[in-house]
Amino acid sequence: MGVVYGHEVTCIPYGDTYYLPDFTVTLPDGYVFFIEAKGWMPERDVKKYAHVLGSHCDVFRRPEIDLRFVLQNPNGKAGRSKTTVAKRVERWGWKWSGKHMPEDWFTT
């Protein structure tokens, strides 16, 4: 079986609410990761993703959820900030790509 994906099919609990990633991807070996497609990223979204990932960490505070971002305009400004969307995502150590996802995302 190949790569399986679904649009808005997984609810991830955090705090007293849920986060619904845009895409859930399951690789042939069973590894699961999530993709969030973003045209822009206001500060409230960054805080939400940080909270979601922070709510699902191992004992060493490493995220147990693999959340990746596809950025429509990575060099665009993040809200009113002088920081670009790509820099904002990188600052948190999150994986991202431009409009075209790298092939290595889909291999193990």
C-alpha positions in Angstrom: 0.0 0.0 0.0 1.3 3.5 -0.8 1.0 6.8 1.0 -2.5 7.4 2.4 -3.8 10.9 3.2 -7.0 12.5 4.3 -8.3 16.0 4.5 -9.4 17.1 8.0 -9.9 13.6 9.4 -7.9 13.7 12.7 -8.8 15.6 15.8 -5.9 16.2 18.1 -6.9 17.1 21.7 -5.1 19.9 23.5 -6.2 21.7 26.6 -10.0 21.6 26.7 -10.4 21.8 22.9 -9.3 20.1 19.7 -7.0 20.9 16.8 -8.0 19.7 13.3 -4.9 19.6 11.0 -5.5 20.2 7.3 -4.1 16.8 6.2 -3.2 13.5 7.9 -0.5 11.5 6.0 0.2 7.9 6.7 3.3 6.4 5.1 3.5 2.8 4.0 5.4 1.8 7.2 2.6 3.3 9.3 4.3 6.5 10.3 1.8 9.4 10.6 2.4 13.1 10.2 0.2 16.1 9.8 0.3 19.0 7.3 -1.0 22.5 7.8 -1.3 24.6 4.7 -0.9 28.3 5.4 -1.4 31.4 3.2 -0.4 33.5 6.2 0.3 32.9 9.9 -1.0 35.3 12.5 0.5 35.2 16.0 -2.6 33.5 17.4 -2.0 30.5 15.0 1.6 30.2 16.1 0.5 30.1 19.7 -2.1 27.5 18.9 0.5 25.2 17.1 3.0 25.7 20.0 0.2 24.8 22.5 -0.8 21.7 20.5 2.7 20.4 20.2 3.5 21.3 23.8 0.5 19.3 24.9 1.9 16.2 23.2 5.5 15.8 24.3 7.6 12.9 25.7 9.4 13.1 29.1 12.2 15.1 27.4 9.8 17.7 26.0 10.2 16.5 22.4 6.9 16.7 20.4 5.2 13.4 19.8 3.3 14.9 16.9 5.0 15.5 13.6 3.3 18.7 12.3 4.7 20.2 9.0 3.7 23.3 7.2 3.2 24.1 3.5 3.6 27.9 3.1 2.0 29.6 0.2 4.2 32.7 0.6 7.1 31.8 2.9 8.8 35.2 2.4 5.7 37.1 3.2 5.4 39.1 6.4 3.9 37.3 9.4 1.0 39.6 10.3 2.2 43.1 11.4 5.6 41.6 12.2 8.8 42.3 10.3 9.5 38.6 10.5 8.6 36.4 7.5 6.3 33.4 7.8 9.3 31.1 7.1 11.4 32.6 9.8 8.5 32.4 12.3 8.1 28.7 11.6 11.9 28.1 11.7 12.2 29.8 15.0 10.0 27.1 16.5 12.0 24.4 14.8 9.1 23.2 12.7 9.5 21.6 9.3 8.1 23.5 6.3 8.2 23.8 2.6 7.0 26.2 0.0 4.2 25.3 -2.3 5.9 22.0 -3.4 6.5 19.5 -0.7 9.9 17.7 -0.8 9.8 14.0 -1.9 11.7 12.9 1.2 8.6 13.8 3.3 6.9 10.8 1.8 9.7 8.2 2.2 11.0 6.5 5.3 
